[in-house]
Amino acid sequence: MARKAPGKQYRKGITLIQIFEMFPDDATAEKWFVDVRWSNGVHCPECGTDNIQTNAKHKTMPYRCRNYKECGKKFSVKTKSVMEGSKLGYQIWAIATYLLTTSLKSVSSMKLHRDLGVTQKTAWHLAHRLRRIFENEDQTYSGIVEVDESYFGGLEKNKHKDKKLHADRGAGGKAIVAGVKNRDSNKVAAKVVENTKRKTPHDFISDNVEEGSVVCTGDLSSYENMKGYDHQSVKHRVGEYVDENIHINGMESFWRVLKRAHKGVFHKISHKHINRYVTEFERINLKSISANKIPLAKNNWDLLLNCKNEVSILNVFGNLLRN
């Protein structure tokens, strides 16, 4: 009997060979970024005018605004983007973007360092600049949502004697991450929180969930007495994980993927930067984008804008993600 191919083997996207054919050098990559960003001609990123001098005599700023009274600044396609101020070539930015967006458990800085031929420090900063793109505007979810919390950090028993906290619980010294998932859209919002006292999860829910929604949680006592929501919970402590439509399996799957990346890819995530990794995996959780809808058309620049007025070059390859 013939076996079916594992997983979603029908997913297709750009291969490594194709990406190197698309961007064989910096000049080609730069032209591609320019064509995508300014499909209707180059515009000044500061004042917006299209009265631009091209081929300006500058090594890194080939354009100059002719609106001399109000602006008159020199700029490049990197200006007002996550690439701004970087000395890395456009080819490296394009390939790093591809690698980061097509890896379902992300890429470590050591992997980027080896693949791109840059130092580990450079690869680390490059990856974090790309992760800034995932910092989307706040939005609220409605309908049926799942809320859960998880802990990230090393085991107390594995720590050096001088670093042990001698905490009462296994969660001592770990970063606490709260998350909410909308079942209809499959979108996830998560962030680091200070504690799991009642006010903290209640505030997190009110910030991310519309009143009247069905909120499914575990049996943590901090979720009790929730006002304005239809609160349903499953009692994990007695072995109950699903009660008809009441469960938090979606959020637990999100934690599972993030922790696999934590242990198997990054190995260590500092409390200072964990929010960026969490935000990156909010994007990885979305698997509804077709790999066949690659936004290479020159009129897609609006899709590449970040809420912080930075050019989101990461979304250029966002549609390469699996279904």
TITITI-122417 format. One record per residue (C-alpha): y, x, z; residue number from 1; residue in one letter. Coordinates in steps of 0.25 Angstrom, whole numbers, plus 5000, padded with zeros to 4 digits. Each point is the difference from the previous one (the first is absolute). Layout:
r py: Y	px: X	pz: Z	pos: NUM	code: a
...
//
This chain:
r py: 5000	px: 5000	pz: 5000	pos: 1	code: m
r py: 5013	px: 5006	pz: 4996	pos: 2	code: a
r py: 5010	px: 5002	pz: 5011	pos: 3	code: r
r py: 5015	px: 4996	pz: 5000	pos: 4	code: k
r py: 5010	px: 5011	pz: 5000	pos: 5	code: a
r py: 5005	px: 5003	pz: 5014	pos: 6	code: p
r py: 5013	px: 4994	pz: 5005	pos: 7	code: g
r py: 5011	px: 4996	pz: 4989	pos: 8	code: k
r py: 4995	px: 5009	pz: 4990	pos: 9	code: q
r py: 5008	px: 4992	pz: 4989	pos: 10	code: y
r py: 5014	px: 5006	pz: 5006	pos: 11	code: r
r py: 5007	px: 5008	pz: 4990	pos: 12	code: k
r py: 5012	px: 5009	pz: 5000	pos: 13	code: g
r py: 5006	px: 5013	pz: 4995	pos: 14	code: i
r py: 4991	px: 5012	pz: 5001	pos: 15	code: t
r py: 5003	px: 5014	pz: 5005	pos: 16	code: l
r py: 4999	px: 5004	pz: 4985	pos: 17	code: i
r py: 5010	px: 4990	pz: 4996	pos: 18	code: q
r py: 5010	px: 5003	pz: 5010	pos: 19	code: i
r py: 5000	px: 5014	pz: 4996	pos: 20	code: f
r py: 5002	px: 4996	pz: 4986	pos: 21	code: e
r py: 5011	px: 4991	pz: 5004	pos: 22	code: m
r py: 5007	px: 5011	pz: 5008	pos: 23	code: f
r py: 4997	px: 5013	pz: 4993	pos: 24	code: p
r py: 5012	px: 5007	pz: 5005	pos: 25	code: d
r py: 5013	px: 4997	pz: 5008	pos: 26	code: d
r py: 5008	px: 4997	pz: 4988	pos: 27	code: a
r py: 4991	px: 4989	pz: 4996	pos: 28	code: t
r py: 4999	px: 4994	pz: 5014	pos: 29	code: a
r py: 5016	px: 5001	pz: 5002	pos: 30	code: e
r py: 5001	px: 4992	pz: 4986	pos: 31	code: k
r py: 4991	px: 4990	pz: 5005	pos: 32	code: w
r py: 5007	px: 4998	pz: 5013	pos: 33	code: f
r py: 5013	px: 4999	pz: 4993	pos: 34	code: v
r py: 4995	px: 4990	pz: 4990	pos: 35	code: d
r py: 4994	px: 4991	pz: 5011	pos: 36	code: v
r py: 5012	px: 5000	pz: 5009	pos: 37	code: r
r py: 5011	px: 4999	pz: 4989	pos: 38	code: w
r py: 4993	px: 4991	pz: 4989	pos: 39	code: s
r py: 5014	px: 4996	pz: 4995	pos: 40	code: n
r py: 5007	px: 5014	pz: 5001	pos: 41	code: g
r py: 5003	px: 5009	pz: 5011	pos: 42	code: v
r py: 5009	px: 4994	pz: 5011	pos: 43	code: h
r py: 5007	px: 5007	pz: 5012	pos: 44	code: c
r py: 4992	px: 4997	pz: 5013	pos: 45	code: p
r py: 5013	px: 5001	pz: 5008	pos: 46	code: e
r py: 5009	px: 4991	pz: 4993	pos: 47	code: c
r py: 4991	px: 4994	pz: 4989	pos: 48	code: g
r py: 5009	px: 5003	pz: 4988	pos: 49	code: t
r py: 4993	px: 5003	pz: 4987	pos: 50	code: d
r py: 5011	px: 5009	pz: 4995	pos: 51	code: n
r py: 4991	px: 5013	pz: 5002	pos: 52	code: i
r py: 5001	px: 5014	pz: 4995	pos: 53	code: q
r py: 4986	px: 5005	pz: 4997	pos: 54	code: t
r py: 4995	px: 5014	pz: 4998	pos: 55	code: n
r py: 5010	px: 5005	pz: 5011	pos: 56	code: a
r py: 5000	px: 5015	pz: 5003	pos: 57	code: k
r py: 4992	px: 5000	pz: 5013	pos: 58	code: h
r py: 4986	px: 5004	pz: 5003	pos: 59	code: k
r py: 4995	px: 4988	pz: 5007	pos: 60	code: t
r py: 5011	px: 4989	pz: 4997	pos: 61	code: m
r py: 5000	px: 4997	pz: 4985	pos: 62	code: p
r py: 5009	px: 4988	pz: 5001	pos: 63	code: y
r py: 5015	px: 4998	pz: 5005	pos: 64	code: r
r py: 5008	px: 4988	pz: 5003	pos: 65	code: c
r py: 5012	px: 4998	pz: 4991	pos: 66	code: r
r py: 5007	px: 4991	pz: 5010	pos: 67	code: n
r py: 5007	px: 5012	pz: 5005	pos: 68	code: y
r py: 5010	px: 4992	pz: 5009	pos: 69	code: k
r py: 4990	px: 4993	pz: 5008	pos: 70	code: e
r py: 4988	px: 5008	pz: 4999	pos: 71	code: c
r py: 4998	px: 5012	pz: 4990	pos: 72	code: g
r py: 4987	px: 5004	pz: 5006	pos: 73	code: k
r py: 4989	px: 5008	pz: 4994	pos: 74	code: k
r py: 4986	px: 4994	pz: 5002	pos: 75	code: f
r py: 4986	px: 5000	pz: 4995	pos: 76	code: s
r py: 4988	px: 4990	pz: 5000	pos: 77	code: v
r py: 4997	px: 5005	pz: 5013	pos: 78	code: k
r py: 5013	px: 4995	pz: 5006	pos: 79	code: t
r py: 4999	px: 4989	pz: 5010	pos: 80	code: k
r py: 4985	px: 5001	pz: 5000	pos: 81	code: s
r py: 4989	px: 5005	pz: 5009	pos: 82	code: v
r py: 5000	px: 5012	pz: 4991	pos: 83	code: m
r py: 5015	px: 5003	pz: 5003	pos: 84	code: e
r py: 5003	px: 5015	pz: 5004	pos: 85	code: g
r py: 4985	px: 5004	pz: 4997	pos: 86	code: s
r py: 4998	px: 5013	pz: 4992	pos: 87	code: k
r py: 4986	px: 4995	pz: 4996	pos: 88	code: l
r py: 4998	px: 4998	pz: 4985	pos: 89	code: g
r py: 4999	px: 4986	pz: 4994	pos: 90	code: y
r py: 4986	px: 5002	pz: 4996	pos: 91	code: q
r py: 4996	px: 5003	pz: 5015	pos: 92	code: i
r py: 5007	px: 4987	pz: 5004	pos: 93	code: w
r py: 4993	px: 4992	pz: 4990	pos: 94	code: a
r py: 4986	px: 5005	pz: 5003	pos: 95	code: i
r py: 5002	px: 5000	pz: 5015	pos: 96	code: a
r py: 5004	px: 4985	pz: 4998	pos: 97	code: t
r py: 4987	px: 4997	pz: 4992	pos: 98	code: y
r py: 4991	px: 5007	pz: 5010	pos: 99	code: l
r py: 5006	px: 4993	pz: 5012	pos: 100	code: l
r py: 5000	px: 4986	pz: 4994	pos: 101	code: t
r py: 4986	px: 5000	pz: 4994	pos: 102	code: t
r py: 4993	px: 5006	pz: 5013	pos: 103	code: s
r py: 4996	px: 4988	pz: 5008	pos: 104	code: l
r py: 5000	px: 5008	pz: 5013	pos: 105	code: k
r py: 5012	px: 5009	pz: 4996	pos: 106	code: s
r py: 5000	px: 5015	pz: 4998	pos: 107	code: v
r py: 5002	px: 5011	pz: 5010	pos: 108	code: s
r py: 5011	px: 5010	pz: 4999	pos: 109	code: s
r py: 4989	px: 5011	pz: 4999	pos: 110	code: m
r py: 4994	px: 4993	pz: 4988	pos: 111	code: k
r py: 5014	px: 4999	pz: 4993	pos: 112	code: l
r py: 5003	px: 5014	pz: 5004	pos: 113	code: h
r py: 4987	px: 5004	pz: 4992	pos: 114	code: r
r py: 5001	px: 4991	pz: 4989	pos: 115	code: d
r py: 5015	px: 5002	pz: 4997	pos: 116	code: l
r py: 5001	px: 5015	pz: 5003	pos: 117	code: g
r py: 5011	px: 4998	pz: 5010	pos: 118	code: v
r py: 5000	px: 5004	pz: 5015	pos: 119	code: t
r py: 4994	px: 4991	pz: 5010	pos: 120	code: q
r py: 5014	px: 4998	pz: 5006	pos: 121	code: k
r py: 5006	px: 4996	pz: 4987	pos: 122	code: t
r py: 4988	px: 4990	pz: 4997	pos: 123	code: a
r py: 5002	px: 4994	pz: 5014	pos: 124	code: w
r py: 5015	px: 4997	pz: 4998	pos: 125	code: h
r py: 4997	px: 4995	pz: 4986	pos: 126	code: l
r py: 4990	px: 4990	pz: 5005	pos: 127	code: a
r py: 5009	px: 4995	pz: 5011	pos: 128	code: h
r py: 5011	px: 4998	pz: 4990	pos: 129	code: r
r py: 4991	px: 4992	pz: 4992	pos: 130	code: l
r py: 4996	px: 4992	pz: 5012	pos: 131	code: r
r py: 5014	px: 4996	pz: 5003	pos: 132	code: r
r py: 4999	px: 4992	pz: 4987	pos: 133	code: i
r py: 4991	px: 4990	pz: 5007	pos: 134	code: f
r py: 5010	px: 4996	pz: 5011	pos: 135	code: e
r py: 5002	px: 4986	pz: 4995	pos: 136	code: n
r py: 5010	px: 4990	pz: 5004	pos: 137	code: e
r py: 4995	px: 4992	pz: 5012	pos: 138	code: d
r py: 4994	px: 4987	pz: 4996	pos: 139	code: q
r py: 4993	px: 4988	pz: 5008	pos: 140	code: t
r py: 4987	px: 4994	pz: 4997	pos: 141	code: y
r py: 4995	px: 4986	pz: 5001	pos: 142	code: s
r py: 4987	px: 4992	pz: 5000	pos: 143	code: g
r py: 4988	px: 5007	pz: 5006	pos: 144	code: i
r py: 5003	px: 5013	pz: 5005	pos: 145	code: v
r py: 4992	px: 5010	pz: 5008	pos: 146	code: e
r py: 5006	px: 5009	pz: 5011	pos: 147	code: v
r py: 4993	px: 5012	pz: 5007	pos: 148	code: d
r py: 5003	px: 5013	pz: 5006	pos: 149	code: e
r py: 4994	px: 5014	pz: 4999	pos: 150	code: s
r py: 5001	px: 5014	pz: 5006	pos: 151	code: y
r py: 5001	px: 5013	pz: 4993	pos: 152	code: f
r py: 4998	px: 5014	pz: 5006	pos: 153	code: g
r py: 4990	px: 5010	pz: 5005	pos: 154	code: g
r py: 4989	px: 4997	pz: 5010	pos: 155	code: l
r py: 5004	px: 5004	pz: 5015	pos: 156	code: e
r py: 4986	px: 5007	pz: 5001	pos: 157	code: k
r py: 5003	px: 5009	pz: 4988	pos: 158	code: n
r py: 5014	px: 5005	pz: 5005	pos: 159	code: k
r py: 5002	px: 5013	pz: 5007	pos: 160	code: h
r py: 5001	px: 4999	pz: 5015	pos: 161	code: k
r py: 5015	px: 5003	pz: 5000	pos: 162	code: d
r py: 5002	px: 4988	pz: 4990	pos: 163	code: k
r py: 4992	px: 4990	pz: 5007	pos: 164	code: k
r py: 5008	px: 4988	pz: 5005	pos: 165	code: l
r py: 4989	px: 4995	pz: 5010	pos: 166	code: h
r py: 5004	px: 4986	pz: 4996	pos: 167	code: a
r py: 4993	px: 4988	pz: 5005	pos: 168	code: d
r py: 4996	px: 4994	pz: 4986	pos: 169	code: r
r py: 4995	px: 5007	pz: 4988	pos: 170	code: g
r py: 5013	px: 4996	pz: 4993	pos: 171	code: a
r py: 5008	px: 5009	pz: 5009	pos: 172	code: g
r py: 5009	px: 5009	pz: 4992	pos: 173	code: g
r py: 4997	px: 4993	pz: 4986	pos: 174	code: k
r py: 5010	px: 4994	pz: 4991	pos: 175	code: a
r py: 4999	px: 4985	pz: 5000	pos: 176	code: i
r py: 5001	px: 4993	pz: 4986	pos: 177	code: v
r py: 5002	px: 4985	pz: 4999	pos: 178	code: a
r py: 4997	px: 4993	pz: 4987	pos: 179	code: g
r py: 5001	px: 4986	pz: 4993	pos: 180	code: v
r py: 4992	px: 4996	pz: 4988	pos: 181	code: k
r py: 5003	px: 4988	pz: 4991	pos: 182	code: n
r py: 4987	px: 4994	pz: 4995	pos: 183	code: r
r py: 5006	px: 4994	pz: 4988	pos: 184	code: d
r py: 5008	px: 5012	pz: 4994	pos: 185	code: s
r py: 4991	px: 5010	pz: 5007	pos: 186	code: n
r py: 5013	px: 5007	pz: 5004	pos: 187	code: k
r py: 5000	px: 5008	pz: 5013	pos: 188	code: v
r py: 5012	px: 5004	pz: 5008	pos: 189	code: a
r py: 4997	px: 5010	pz: 5012	pos: 190	code: a
r py: 5008	px: 5010	pz: 5008	pos: 191	code: k
r py: 4999	px: 5008	pz: 5013	pos: 192	code: v
r py: 5004	px: 4993	pz: 5013	pos: 193	code: v
r py: 5002	px: 5005	pz: 5014	pos: 194	code: e
r py: 4990	px: 4992	pz: 5007	pos: 195	code: n
r py: 4991	px: 4988	pz: 5000	pos: 196	code: t
r py: 5007	px: 4992	pz: 5011	pos: 197	code: k
r py: 5003	px: 4986	pz: 4997	pos: 198	code: r
r py: 5014	px: 5001	pz: 4995	pos: 199	code: k
r py: 4997	px: 5011	pz: 4990	pos: 200	code: t
r py: 4989	px: 4992	pz: 4992	pos: 201	code: p
r py: 5008	px: 4987	pz: 5001	pos: 202	code: h
r py: 5013	px: 5007	pz: 4995	pos: 203	code: d
r py: 4991	px: 5006	pz: 4989	pos: 204	code: f
r py: 4995	px: 4987	pz: 4995	pos: 205	code: i
r py: 5013	px: 4993	pz: 5001	pos: 206	code: s
r py: 5006	px: 5011	pz: 4991	pos: 207	code: d
r py: 4989	px: 4999	pz: 4989	pos: 208	code: n
r py: 4995	px: 4986	pz: 5001	pos: 209	code: v
r py: 5007	px: 4986	pz: 4997	pos: 210	code: e
r py: 4999	px: 4990	pz: 5011	pos: 211	code: e
r py: 4989	px: 4989	pz: 4998	pos: 212	code: g
r py: 4990	px: 5010	pz: 4994	pos: 213	code: s
r py: 4986	px: 5002	pz: 5004	pos: 214	code: v
r py: 4999	px: 5013	pz: 5008	pos: 215	code: v
r py: 4986	px: 5005	pz: 5002	pos: 216	code: c
r py: 4998	px: 5011	pz: 5010	pos: 217	code: t
r py: 4990	px: 5007	pz: 5009	pos: 218	code: g
r py: 4998	px: 4997	pz: 5015	pos: 219	code: d
r py: 5011	px: 5009	pz: 5005	pos: 220	code: l
r py: 5007	px: 4992	pz: 5011	pos: 221	code: s
r py: 5014	px: 5005	pz: 4995	pos: 222	code: s
r py: 4998	px: 4990	pz: 4988	pos: 223	code: y
r py: 4999	px: 4988	pz: 5010	pos: 224	code: e
r py: 5011	px: 4989	pz: 5001	pos: 225	code: n
r py: 5005	px: 5003	pz: 4986	pos: 226	code: m
r py: 5012	px: 4989	pz: 4998	pos: 227	code: k
r py: 5003	px: 4995	pz: 4986	pos: 228	code: g
r py: 4986	px: 5004	pz: 4994	pos: 229	code: y
r py: 4986	px: 4994	pz: 4998	pos: 230	code: d
r py: 4993	px: 5011	pz: 5008	pos: 231	code: h
r py: 4985	px: 5002	pz: 4998	pos: 232	code: q
r py: 4992	px: 5011	pz: 5005	pos: 233	code: s
r py: 4986	px: 5006	pz: 5000	pos: 234	code: v
r py: 4993	px: 5005	pz: 5012	pos: 235	code: k
r py: 4996	px: 5014	pz: 4997	pos: 236	code: h
r py: 4996	px: 5003	pz: 5014	pos: 237	code: r
r py: 4988	px: 4990	pz: 4999	pos: 238	code: v
r py: 4996	px: 5004	pz: 4986	pos: 239	code: g
r py: 5008	px: 4989	pz: 4993	pos: 240	code: e
r py: 5006	px: 5005	pz: 4987	pos: 241	code: y
r py: 5001	px: 4988	pz: 4991	pos: 242	code: v
r py: 5002	px: 4986	pz: 5003	pos: 243	code: d
r py: 5000	px: 4992	pz: 4987	pos: 244	code: e
r py: 5014	px: 5004	pz: 4994	pos: 245	code: n
r py: 5004	px: 5007	pz: 5013	pos: 246	code: i
r py: 4999	px: 5016	pz: 4999	pos: 247	code: h
r py: 5007	px: 5012	pz: 4999	pos: 248	code: i
r py: 4991	px: 5007	pz: 4990	pos: 249	code: n
r py: 5011	px: 5003	pz: 4990	pos: 250	code: g
r py: 5008	px: 5008	pz: 5010	pos: 251	code: m
r py: 4988	px: 5007	pz: 5005	pos: 252	code: e
r py: 4996	px: 5004	pz: 4986	pos: 253	code: s
r py: 5014	px: 5006	pz: 4999	pos: 254	code: f
r py: 4999	px: 5008	pz: 5012	pos: 255	code: w
r py: 4986	px: 5005	pz: 4995	pos: 256	code: r
r py: 5006	px: 5006	pz: 4987	pos: 257	code: v
r py: 5012	px: 5006	pz: 5008	pos: 258	code: l
r py: 4991	px: 5007	pz: 5010	pos: 259	code: k
r py: 4991	px: 5005	pz: 4990	pos: 260	code: r
r py: 5012	px: 5007	pz: 4993	pos: 261	code: a
r py: 5004	px: 5004	pz: 5014	pos: 262	code: h
r py: 4987	px: 5007	pz: 5003	pos: 263	code: k
r py: 4995	px: 5004	pz: 4986	pos: 264	code: g
r py: 5013	px: 5003	pz: 4992	pos: 265	code: v
r py: 5012	px: 5004	pz: 5010	pos: 266	code: f
r py: 4991	px: 5004	pz: 5012	pos: 267	code: h
r py: 5013	px: 4999	pz: 5008	pos: 268	code: k
r py: 5012	px: 4991	pz: 5000	pos: 269	code: i
r py: 5011	px: 5002	pz: 5009	pos: 270	code: s
r py: 5007	px: 4989	pz: 5008	pos: 271	code: h
r py: 5013	px: 5003	pz: 4993	pos: 272	code: k
r py: 4995	px: 4998	pz: 4986	pos: 273	code: h
r py: 4989	px: 4989	pz: 5002	pos: 274	code: i
r py: 5009	px: 4989	pz: 4995	pos: 275	code: n
r py: 5001	px: 5006	pz: 4986	pos: 276	code: r
r py: 4985	px: 5001	pz: 4999	pos: 277	code: y
r py: 4999	px: 4986	pz: 5005	pos: 278	code: v
r py: 5010	px: 4995	pz: 4990	pos: 279	code: t
r py: 4993	px: 5007	pz: 4989	pos: 280	code: e
r py: 4987	px: 4993	pz: 5003	pos: 281	code: f
r py: 5007	px: 4987	pz: 5000	pos: 282	code: e
r py: 5001	px: 5003	pz: 4985	pos: 283	code: r
r py: 4986	px: 5005	pz: 4999	pos: 284	code: i
r py: 4995	px: 4986	pz: 5006	pos: 285	code: n
r py: 5006	px: 4993	pz: 4987	pos: 286	code: l
r py: 4989	px: 5000	pz: 4990	pos: 287	code: k
r py: 5004	px: 4988	pz: 4991	pos: 288	code: s
r py: 5008	px: 5009	pz: 4990	pos: 289	code: i
r py: 4993	px: 5001	pz: 4987	pos: 290	code: s
r py: 4998	px: 5015	pz: 4995	pos: 291	code: a
r py: 5002	px: 4995	pz: 4986	pos: 292	code: n
r py: 5015	px: 4996	pz: 5003	pos: 293	code: k
r py: 5005	px: 5014	pz: 5000	pos: 294	code: i
r py: 5016	px: 4999	pz: 5000	pos: 295	code: p
r py: 5003	px: 5011	pz: 4990	pos: 296	code: l
r py: 5010	px: 4991	pz: 4993	pos: 297	code: a
r py: 5014	px: 5005	pz: 5000	pos: 298	code: k
r py: 5006	px: 4987	pz: 5006	pos: 299	code: n
r py: 4992	px: 5000	pz: 5013	pos: 300	code: n
r py: 5010	px: 5008	pz: 5008	pos: 301	code: w
r py: 5003	px: 4988	pz: 5009	pos: 302	code: d
r py: 4986	px: 5001	pz: 5005	pos: 303	code: l
r py: 5003	px: 5014	pz: 5004	pos: 304	code: l
r py: 5011	px: 4998	pz: 5009	pos: 305	code: l
r py: 4999	px: 5002	pz: 5015	pos: 306	code: n
r py: 5007	px: 4991	pz: 5011	pos: 307	code: c
r py: 5007	px: 5012	pz: 5004	pos: 308	code: k
r py: 5006	px: 5003	pz: 4987	pos: 309	code: n
r py: 4990	px: 5011	pz: 4997	pos: 310	code: e
r py: 4993	px: 5001	pz: 4987	pos: 311	code: v
r py: 4985	px: 4996	pz: 5003	pos: 312	code: s
r py: 4993	px: 5009	pz: 4990	pos: 313	code: i
r py: 4987	px: 4996	pz: 5008	pos: 314	code: l
r py: 5000	px: 4986	pz: 4994	pos: 315	code: n
r py: 5000	px: 5006	pz: 4986	pos: 316	code: v
r py: 4985	px: 5002	pz: 5003	pos: 317	code: f
r py: 4998	px: 4989	pz: 5010	pos: 318	code: g
r py: 4993	px: 4991	pz: 4989	pos: 319	code: n
r py: 4990	px: 5011	pz: 4999	pos: 320	code: l
r py: 4993	px: 4995	pz: 5013	pos: 321	code: l
r py: 4987	px: 4993	pz: 4999	pos: 322	code: r
r py: 4999	px: 4985	pz: 4999	pos: 323	code: n
//
